[in-house]
């Protein structure tokens, strides 16, 4: 029996960090390195590319999927 991804609205605090780059070595995706010692992939990354290395407080839908991968849509 497969587990369904768990989703909930949460408030997270952390620093925006790059997690993917394009062929020209520009940041293309970012994640949130949160104060709970977890990394959350930011699903709508394009809006947050200018905030790399900045602290933020994010409220959004957090999904914990396969292999405990975490993602947030802010």
Secondary structure as UniProt FT lines:
FT   STRAND          6..21
FT   TURN            23..24
FT   STRAND          27..34
FT   TURN            35..36
FT   STRAND          39..42
FT   TURN            43..44
FT   HELIX           45..51
FT   TURN            52..53
FT   STRAND          55..64
FT   HELIX           66..68
FT   STRAND          70..73
//
